[in-house]
Amino acid sequence: MKPIDVIKQAEGTVFHDQDGNIDKMTLWPPLTARELKGLQALIACPLPDEARELLLYCRGFDGVLESLDFSGLLGGAFGMEDIFPHAIPIAHDGFGNYWLIDLTKESTCWGPIFYACHDPAVIVFQTDSLAHFISEVIRFGNPPWKSEIDDVHEIHAKQIWTQNPGAMTYEQCQVSNDPALKTFSNECGEKFLYFDLRNAQTGDGFSWGRYGAKTLCKRHGDQRIFAYEIRPTFWQRIFGKK
């Protein structure tokens, strides 16, 4: 199913939030020809057909998340260019955390979608499908308010911060049969931890702010392999321990 089909099927849905408020799904106006041209000028790839079709029908809708704008034009500059150099922020939760589309020069669809959180300071893979993302947002709008949106927001973000799953050391990358991991680890060195999200599943990710907001993060070109620099603790710095 295409994103526009999900929207059309759900039009008129009434949402009931956990505070007892009722809100109807209200579509935002479509992008104008000028706005579409402006969007194309901002992104790193040709505007995918699924995005163009959807944005000519509506740019988002009210009723669930704090904001949901499939064009990303209303969100302004997102930042975090070292991790997502061509990010399109399409939704936020009202607390400064965003869902964004990670575009590259080779992108042919409006995805994949990541959740970028600042507390805890983690990146979480949401889905590679905009249609699926929209379906999960809609599902989150009514009891029992369970969806992959909530799972990523409330569960996976905390798990990534506390457990740091998927982390690979420089040594592990060096003995890997994957040439991309070897090349990237050679570039970054042994003071980094590495995370391969090329085949990510919902809930995978890494803690971009493991050592504070100034943690040094790197990305291997357009590939979804990331790394952050390991900083010694206070006591390690004092006593010179690794």
WOKAJO-V31417 format. One record per backbone hydrogen bond with DSSP energy under -1.0 kcal/mol. CO is the residue of the C=O (numbers start at 0). NH is the residue of the N-H. E is the energy in kcal/mol with one decimal. If there is no record, write none. Layout:
CO,NH,E / CO,NH,E
This chain:
1,5,-1.8 / 2,6,-2.0 / 3,7,-2.5 / 4,8,-2.3 / 5,9,-1.4 / 6,10,-1.0 / 9,12,-2.2 / 12,24,-3.2 / 14,22,-2.5 / 16,19,-1.7 / 20,16,-2.3 / 22,14,-3.9 / 25,61,-2.3 / 31,35,-2.5 / 32,36,-2.1 / 33,37,-2.2 / 34,38,-2.5 / 35,39,-2.4 / 36,40,-1.6 / 38,41,-1.0 / 38,42,-1.3 / 47,51,-2.4 / 48,52,-2.8 / 49,53,-1.6 / 50,54,-3.0 / 51,55,-1.6 / 53,56,-1.5 / 53,57,-3.1 / 54,30,-2.7 / 58,69,-3.1 / 59,27,-3.0 / 66,91,-1.5 / 68,71,-1.0 / 79,82,-1.6 / 79,83,-3.0 / 83,86,-1.2 / 87,100,-2.6 / 89,68,-2.5 / 90,98,-2.8 / 91,66,-1.3 / 96,92,-1.7 / 97,115,-3.6 / 98,89,-2.0 / 98,90,-1.6 / 99,113,-2.6 / 100,87,-2.0 / 100,102,-1.0 / 103,106,-1.4 / 108,110,-1.7 / 111,101,-2.4 / 112,125,-2.5 / 112,126,-1.5 / 113,99,-2.8 / 114,123,-2.7 / 115,97,-2.1 / 119,121,-1.8 / 120,208,-2.0 / 121,116,-2.8 / 122,205,-1.6 / 123,114,-3.4 / 124,202,-2.4 / 126,112,-3.7 / 128,132,-2.1 / 129,133,-2.6 / 130,134,-2.2 / 131,135,-2.3 / 132,136,-2.3 / 133,137,-2.4 / 134,138,-2.2 / 135,139,-1.6 / 137,140,-1.4 / 138,141,-1.0 / 140,15,-1.8 / 141,144,-2.7 / 146,150,-2.0 / 147,151,-2.2 / 148,152,-2.2 / 149,153,-3.1 / 150,154,-2.0 / 150,155,-2.7 / 151,156,-1.5 / 154,158,-2.1 / 155,159,-2.6 / 156,160,-1.6 / 157,161,-2.5 / 158,162,-2.9 / 159,163,-1.6 / 167,193,-2.9 / 168,172,-2.0 / 169,173,-2.1 / 170,174,-1.3 / 177,181,-1.8 / 178,182,-2.7 / 179,183,-2.6 / 180,184,-2.4 / 181,185,-2.0 / 182,186,-1.7 / 183,187,-2.3 / 184,188,-2.8 / 190,229,-4.1 / 192,227,-1.7 / 193,167,-2.2 / 194,225,-2.8 / 196,199,-1.1 / 200,203,-2.5 / 203,124,-3.6 / 205,122,-2.9 / 205,207,-1.1 / 206,209,-1.4 / 208,211,-2.0 / 211,214,-2.0 / 215,228,-2.4 / 217,226,-2.1 / 218,220,-1.6 / 219,222,-1.7 / 222,224,-1.7 / 223,196,-2.8 / 224,219,-2.3 / 225,194,-2.9 / 226,217,-2.8 / 227,192,-2.3 / 232,236,-2.2 / 233,237,-2.0 / 234,238,-2.5 / 235,239,-1.1 / 235,240,-1.1
